[in-house]
Amino acid sequence: MNRLHTTAAALLIFALAGSGCARNRTVPGQLAPSQVTTIAVNSYMWKAAIDTVSFAPLIQANPASGVIITDWYSNPKVPQERVKLTVAVLDRDLRSDALRVTAAKQVYQDGGWVEAPVSAATVQKLEDIIMTRARDLRRLSVRG
């Protein structure tokens, strides 16, 4: 990851759930070549989305459908809040309207998790981070 992407991802994590470190884990989207038959969506956007949300445990990462779903993620520094993300890459073209991100947030109150609002600006920022990273990946592949 380049410095801009790392900084942007850190800002996103802070915006959603405070600052903190991600755990090391294997990303389900990183499959052996024999396990991936086709990718039905833009590969740069797909890679950028996986890179961006990999701070959270992934429940689903399906390059054929273009859907990435994270499990709930709680920042160790803010354990009373958690977030869950869904990213949908909708097309083979690298266009902003081919990306849809949704975020859910919950806070722990009175012994249970309660839904909390996520600002539209936070979701937009996440989409911007993914699109910027996808464009960077495309630019790098054209040079190389």
Summary of the structure (lengths in Angstrom):
residues: 144
radius of gyration: 15.3
end to end distance: 16.4
largest distance: 54.8
contacts: 410
relative contact order: 0.19
helix: 39%
strand: 24%
